[in-house]
Amino acid sequence: MTAISRPLPKAVLWDLDGTLVNSDPLWTAAERECVISHGGTWTDAIADSLAGASLITCAQVLRSAGVPLTDDEIIPELVHSVVRKYGDSVPWVPGAVKLLAAFRDAGVPSVLVTGSPRVLAERVLAAAPEGAFIGCVTGDDDVRDKPDPEPYVRGASLANVEPGECVAFEDSATGLTSAIASGAYAVAVRAHARNPVPESADHITVDSLADVTISADRLTLTVSSTPRR
C-alpha cells in the first residue's frame, strides 16, 4: 500500500452506483426479478455483464435473456423496482457522507455523474450533506453514455472547471474509461463494485472511501496501485 498526496482538485466528480451508494445489489435484484417474472433465464454471467452498463444496454441484455418487452417498457420497470427497494433511505457506502462533507468544508464542489435516472440521483443529492453537491449529470440527460467521456466533461463544466482539474471516483471499467478519457484524475473504488476493476497504470485504486482523506490543502489516497501520471 502506498499513500499518494496531491493538491486538492477544483471539483470532485462522483459515480453513483457502487461508488457512493451500495445500490448495485438493488439493481441486480431488480434485473433478476424482471427476467424471471417474464419467463427468461437469469445467470451470473448476465449480472456480471451489467456492471456499469447504461439503462439502454441493460434493457437490451434483459431482452436477449428472454424479456419480451421494449426498451421503453423494461427501463421504467427496472427504475420503479429500484426506487421501491431504496425505501426511505440511501444506502451510503462507509465513508461517503464524511468525505462529501470534508470536500465541501474544504471548498471543493461535488458533481454526481451517473447513468442512473434523475429520480434516483435527486434522492441521493437530497440526502447528502447540505451544500456538498452543486449538480448532477444523469441517464435522463442528453449526453452520450459512459464509456464515452461526455458525462464527465459535462460534470466538470457544471463546476466551471476543466476535467483535468477534477478527481473522478468510479467503480466500473466502463466508468473509468469515461473518466480517464475526459482527462480527469481517475480513482477506482473496490469495496462495493459488482466486478472490481483490474489494476491499471491509467488510474489508481483504493479499497474504500475510508482510504481517502483531506488535510489542509492536500488530498491523500492510500492506494493499491499507482498511475503513470
Contacts in CASP RR format, 6 or more apart in sequence:
PFRMAT RR
TARGET T0000
AUTHOR 0000-0000-0000
METHOD contacts of the structure
MODEL  1
MTAISRPLPKAVLWDLDGTLVNSDPLWTAAERECVISHGGTWTDAIADSL
AGASLITCAQVLRSAGVPLTDDEIIPELVHSVVRKYGDSVPWVPGAVKLL
AAFRDAGVPSVLVTGSPRVLAERVLAAAPEGAFIGCVTGDDDVRDKPDPE
PYVRGASLANVEPGECVAFEDSATGLTSAIASGAYAVAVRAHARNPVPES
ADHITVDSLADVTISADRLTLTVSSTPRR
1 222 0 8 1.000
1 223 0 8 1.000
1 224 0 8 1.000
2 222 0 8 1.000
2 223 0 8 1.000
2 224 0 8 1.000
2 226 0 8 1.000
3 220 0 8 1.000
3 221 0 8 1.000
3 222 0 8 1.000
3 223 0 8 1.000
4 204 0 8 1.000
4 220 0 8 1.000
4 221 0 8 1.000
4 222 0 8 1.000
4 223 0 8 1.000
4 226 0 8 1.000
5 218 0 8 1.000
5 219 0 8 1.000
5 220 0 8 1.000
6 185 0 8 1.000
6 218 0 8 1.000
6 219 0 8 1.000
6 221 0 8 1.000
7 217 0 8 1.000
7 218 0 8 1.000
7 219 0 8 1.000
8 106 0 8 1.000
8 108 0 8 1.000
8 214 0 8 1.000
8 217 0 8 1.000
8 218 0 8 1.000
8 219 0 8 1.000
9 108 0 8 1.000
9 165 0 8 1.000
9 166 0 8 1.000
9 167 0 8 1.000
9 185 0 8 1.000
9 219 0 8 1.000
10 108 0 8 1.000
10 159 0 8 1.000
10 161 0 8 1.000
10 162 0 8 1.000
10 165 0 8 1.000
10 166 0 8 1.000
11 108 0 8 1.000
11 109 0 8 1.000
11 110 0 8 1.000
11 111 0 8 1.000
11 156 0 8 1.000
11 159 0 8 1.000
11 161 0 8 1.000
11 165 0 8 1.000
11 166 0 8 1.000
12 103 0 8 1.000
12 108 0 8 1.000
12 109 0 8 1.000
12 110 0 8 1.000
12 111 0 8 1.000
12 166 0 8 1.000
12 167 0 8 1.000
12 168 0 8 1.000
12 169 0 8 1.000
13 110 0 8 1.000
13 111 0 8 1.000
13 113 0 8 1.000
13 152 0 8 1.000
13 155 0 8 1.000
13 156 0 8 1.000
13 163 0 8 1.000
13 166 0 8 1.000
13 167 0 8 1.000
13 168 0 8 1.000
13 169 0 8 1.000
13 179 0 8 1.000
13 184 0 8 1.000
14 20 0 8 1.000
14 110 0 8 1.000
14 111 0 8 1.000
14 112 0 8 1.000
14 113 0 8 1.000
14 168 0 8 1.000
14 169 0 8 1.000
15 113 0 8 1.000
15 114 0 8 1.000
15 168 0 8 1.000
15 169 0 8 1.000
15 170 0 8 1.000
15 171 0 8 1.000
15 172 0 8 1.000
15 175 0 8 1.000
16 23 0 8 1.000
16 112 0 8 1.000
16 113 0 8 1.000
16 114 0 8 1.000
16 115 0 8 1.000
16 116 0 8 1.000
16 120 0 8 1.000
16 121 0 8 1.000
16 124 0 8 1.000
17 23 0 8 1.000
17 24 0 8 1.000
17 27 0 8 1.000
17 52 0 8 1.000
17 114 0 8 1.000
17 116 0 8 1.000
17 171 0 8 1.000
18 24 0 8 1.000
18 93 0 8 1.000
18 171 0 8 1.000
18 189 0 8 1.000
18 192 0 8 1.000
18 193 0 8 1.000
18 194 0 8 1.000
19 93 0 8 1.000
19 169 0 8 1.000
19 170 0 8 1.000
19 171 0 8 1.000
19 189 0 8 1.000
19 192 0 8 1.000
20 92 0 8 1.000
20 93 0 8 1.000
20 96 0 8 1.000
20 100 0 8 1.000
20 112 0 8 1.000
20 124 0 8 1.000
20 169 0 8 1.000
21 90 0 8 1.000
21 91 0 8 1.000
21 92 0 8 1.000
21 93 0 8 1.000
21 96 0 8 1.000
21 124 0 8 1.000
22 91 0 8 1.000
22 92 0 8 1.000
22 93 0 8 1.000
22 192 0 8 1.000
23 82 0 8 1.000
23 86 0 8 1.000
23 91 0 8 1.000
23 116 0 8 1.000
23 120 0 8 1.000
24 51 0 8 1.000
24 192 0 8 1.000
24 193 0 8 1.000
24 194 0 8 1.000
26 82 0 8 1.000
26 85 0 8 1.000
26 86 0 8 1.000
26 91 0 8 1.000
27 50 0 8 1.000
27 78 0 8 1.000
27 82 0 8 1.000
28 47 0 8 1.000
28 50 0 8 1.000
28 194 0 8 1.000
29 81 0 8 1.000
29 85 0 8 1.000
30 78 0 8 1.000
30 81 0 8 1.000
30 82 0 8 1.000
30 85 0 8 1.000
31 42 0 8 1.000
31 46 0 8 1.000
31 47 0 8 1.000
31 50 0 8 1.000
31 58 0 8 1.000
31 62 0 8 1.000
31 78 0 8 1.000
32 42 0 8 1.000
32 47 0 8 1.000
33 81 0 8 1.000
34 62 0 8 1.000
34 67 0 8 1.000
34 74 0 8 1.000
34 77 0 8 1.000
34 78 0 8 1.000
34 81 0 8 1.000
35 41 0 8 1.000
35 42 0 8 1.000
35 46 0 8 1.000
35 62 0 8 1.000
35 65 0 8 1.000
35 66 0 8 1.000
35 67 0 8 1.000
36 42 0 8 1.000
38 66 0 8 1.000
38 67 0 8 1.000
38 68 0 8 1.000
38 69 0 8 1.000
39 66 0 8 1.000
39 67 0 8 1.000
40 65 0 8 1.000
40 66 0 8 1.000
40 67 0 8 1.000
41 65 0 8 1.000
41 66 0 8 1.000
42 65 0 8 1.000
43 65 0 8 1.000
46 61 0 8 1.000
46 62 0 8 1.000
46 65 0 8 1.000
47 194 0 8 1.000
48 194 0 8 1.000
48 195 0 8 1.000
49 61 0 8 1.000
50 57 0 8 1.000
50 58 0 8 1.000
50 61 0 8 1.000
50 194 0 8 1.000
51 172 0 8 1.000
51 173 0 8 1.000
51 174 0 8 1.000
51 193 0 8 1.000
51 194 0 8 1.000
51 195 0 8 1.000
52 146 0 8 1.000
52 172 0 8 1.000
52 173 0 8 1.000
52 174 0 8 1.000
52 175 0 8 1.000
52 194 0 8 1.000
53 61 0 8 1.000
53 174 0 8 1.000
54 115 0 8 1.000
54 139 0 8 1.000
54 145 0 8 1.000
54 146 0 8 1.000
55 75 0 8 1.000
55 78 0 8 1.000
55 79 0 8 1.000
55 115 0 8 1.000
55 116 0 8 1.000
55 117 0 8 1.000
55 139 0 8 1.000
56 71 0 8 1.000
56 75 0 8 1.000
56 145 0 8 1.000
57 145 0 8 1.000
58 74 0 8 1.000
58 75 0 8 1.000
58 78 0 8 1.000
59 70 0 8 1.000
59 71 0 8 1.000
59 74 0 8 1.000
59 75 0 8 1.000
59 78 0 8 1.000
60 71 0 8 1.000
62 74 0 8 1.000
63 69 0 8 1.000
63 71 0 8 1.000
63 74 0 8 1.000
67 74 0 8 1.000
69 77 0 8 1.000
79 117 0 8 1.000
79 119 0 8 1.000
79 120 0 8 1.000
82 120 0 8 1.000
83 119 0 8 1.000
83 120 0 8 1.000
83 123 0 8 1.000
86 120 0 8 1.000
86 123 0 8 1.000
89 127 0 8 1.000
90 123 0 8 1.000
90 124 0 8 1.000
90 127 0 8 1.000
92 127 0 8 1.000
93 189 0 8 1.000
93 191 0 8 1.000
93 192 0 8 1.000
93 208 0 8 1.000
93 209 0 8 1.000
94 191 0 8 1.000
94 208 0 8 1.000
94 209 0 8 1.000
94 210 0 8 1.000
95 208 0 8 1.000
95 209 0 8 1.000
95 210 0 8 1.000
96 209 0 8 1.000
97 128 0 8 1.000
97 129 0 8 1.000
99 209 0 8 1.000
99 212 0 8 1.000
99 214 0 8 1.000
100 110 0 8 1.000
100 128 0 8 1.000
100 129 0 8 1.000
100 132 0 8 1.000
100 133 0 8 1.000
101 129 0 8 1.000
101 132 0 8 1.000
102 213 0 8 1.000
102 214 0 8 1.000
103 109 0 8 1.000
103 110 0 8 1.000
103 132 0 8 1.000
103 214 0 8 1.000
104 110 0 8 1.000
104 129 0 8 1.000
104 131 0 8 1.000
104 132 0 8 1.000
106 214 0 8 1.000
106 217 0 8 1.000
109 132 0 8 1.000
109 133 0 8 1.000
109 134 0 8 1.000
109 159 0 8 1.000
110 128 0 8 1.000
110 132 0 8 1.000
110 133 0 8 1.000
110 134 0 8 1.000
111 133 0 8 1.000
111 134 0 8 1.000
111 135 0 8 1.000
111 136 0 8 1.000
111 137 0 8 1.000
111 155 0 8 1.000
111 156 0 8 1.000
111 158 0 8 1.000
111 159 0 8 1.000
112 121 0 8 1.000
112 124 0 8 1.000
112 125 0 8 1.000
112 133 0 8 1.000
112 135 0 8 1.000
112 136 0 8 1.000
112 137 0 8 1.000
112 138 0 8 1.000
113 136 0 8 1.000
113 137 0 8 1.000
113 151 0 8 1.000
113 152 0 8 1.000
113 154 0 8 1.000
113 155 0 8 1.000
113 168 0 8 1.000
114 120 0 8 1.000
114 121 0 8 1.000
114 136 0 8 1.000
114 137 0 8 1.000
114 138 0 8 1.000
114 139 0 8 1.000
114 151 0 8 1.000
115 138 0 8 1.000
115 139 0 8 1.000
115 145 0 8 1.000
115 146 0 8 1.000
115 151 0 8 1.000
116 138 0 8 1.000
116 139 0 8 1.000
117 138 0 8 1.000
117 139 0 8 1.000
117 140 0 8 1.000
118 136 0 8 1.000
118 138 0 8 1.000
118 139 0 8 1.000
118 140 0 8 1.000
118 141 0 8 1.000
121 136 0 8 1.000
121 138 0 8 1.000
122 136 0 8 1.000
125 133 0 8 1.000
125 135 0 8 1.000
125 136 0 8 1.000
134 158 0 8 1.000
134 159 0 8 1.000
135 158 0 8 1.000
136 158 0 8 1.000
137 143 0 8 1.000
137 151 0 8 1.000
137 154 0 8 1.000
137 155 0 8 1.000
137 158 0 8 1.000
139 145 0 8 1.000
141 154 0 8 1.000
143 150 0 8 1.000
143 151 0 8 1.000
143 154 0 8 1.000
144 150 0 8 1.000
144 151 0 8 1.000
145 151 0 8 1.000
146 174 0 8 1.000
146 175 0 8 1.000
146 177 0 8 1.000
146 178 0 8 1.000
147 174 0 8 1.000
147 175 0 8 1.000
147 177 0 8 1.000
147 178 0 8 1.000
147 181 0 8 1.000
148 178 0 8 1.000
148 181 0 8 1.000
149 163 0 8 1.000
149 178 0 8 1.000
149 179 0 8 1.000
149 181 0 8 1.000
149 182 0 8 1.000
149 183 0 8 1.000
150 178 0 8 1.000
151 178 0 8 1.000
152 163 0 8 1.000
152 166 0 8 1.000
152 168 0 8 1.000
152 178 0 8 1.000
152 179 0 8 1.000
152 181 0 8 1.000
152 182 0 8 1.000
152 183 0 8 1.000
152 184 0 8 1.000
153 163 0 8 1.000
153 182 0 8 1.000
156 162 0 8 1.000
156 163 0 8 1.000
156 164 0 8 1.000
156 165 0 8 1.000
156 166 0 8 1.000
156 182 0 8 1.000
156 184 0 8 1.000
159 166 0 8 1.000
163 182 0 8 1.000
163 183 0 8 1.000
163 184 0 8 1.000
164 182 0 8 1.000
164 183 0 8 1.000
164 184 0 8 1.000
164 185 0 8 1.000
166 184 0 8 1.000
166 185 0 8 1.000
167 184 0 8 1.000
167 185 0 8 1.000
167 186 0 8 1.000
167 187 0 8 1.000
167 219 0 8 1.000
168 179 0 8 1.000
168 182 0 8 1.000
168 184 0 8 1.000
168 185 0 8 1.000
168 186 0 8 1.000
168 187 0 8 1.000
169 187 0 8 1.000
169 189 0 8 1.000
169 209 0 8 1.000
170 176 0 8 1.000
170 178 0 8 1.000
170 179 0 8 1.000
170 186 0 8 1.000
170 187 0 8 1.000
170 188 0 8 1.000
170 189 0 8 1.000
170 203 0 8 1.000
171 188 0 8 1.000
171 189 0 8 1.000
171 190 0 8 1.000
171 192 0 8 1.000
171 193 0 8 1.000
171 194 0 8 1.000
171 196 0 8 1.000
171 197 0 8 1.000
172 193 0 8 1.000
172 194 0 8 1.000
172 195 0 8 1.000
172 197 0 8 1.000
173 195 0 8 1.000
173 197 0 8 1.000
173 198 0 8 1.000
176 186 0 8 1.000
176 188 0 8 1.000
176 197 0 8 1.000
176 200 0 8 1.000
176 202 0 8 1.000
176 203 0 8 1.000
179 186 0 8 1.000
179 203 0 8 1.000
180 186 0 8 1.000
180 202 0 8 1.000
180 203 0 8 1.000
185 229 0 8 1.000
186 202 0 8 1.000
186 203 0 8 1.000
186 204 0 8 1.000
186 227 0 8 1.000
187 203 0 8 1.000
187 204 0 8 1.000
187 205 0 8 1.000
187 206 0 8 1.000
187 212 0 8 1.000
187 221 0 8 1.000
188 196 0 8 1.000
188 197 0 8 1.000
188 203 0 8 1.000
188 204 0 8 1.000
188 205 0 8 1.000
188 206 0 8 1.000
189 205 0 8 1.000
189 206 0 8 1.000
189 207 0 8 1.000
189 208 0 8 1.000
189 209 0 8 1.000
190 196 0 8 1.000
190 197 0 8 1.000
190 205 0 8 1.000
190 206 0 8 1.000
190 207 0 8 1.000
190 208 0 8 1.000
190 224 0 8 1.000
191 207 0 8 1.000
191 208 0 8 1.000
191 209 0 8 1.000
197 205 0 8 1.000
199 205 0 8 1.000
199 224 0 8 1.000
199 225 0 8 1.000
200 225 0 8 1.000
200 227 0 8 1.000
201 225 0 8 1.000
201 226 0 8 1.000
201 227 0 8 1.000
201 228 0 8 1.000
202 227 0 8 1.000
202 228 0 8 1.000
203 225 0 8 1.000
203 227 0 8 1.000
204 221 0 8 1.000
204 223 0 8 1.000
204 225 0 8 1.000
204 226 0 8 1.000
204 227 0 8 1.000
205 223 0 8 1.000
205 224 0 8 1.000
205 225 0 8 1.000
206 212 0 8 1.000
206 221 0 8 1.000
206 222 0 8 1.000
206 223 0 8 1.000
206 224 0 8 1.000
207 224 0 8 1.000
211 221 0 8 1.000
211 222 0 8 1.000
211 223 0 8 1.000
212 219 0 8 1.000
212 220 0 8 1.000
212 221 0 8 1.000
212 222 0 8 1.000
213 219 0 8 1.000
213 220 0 8 1.000
214 220 0 8 1.000
END
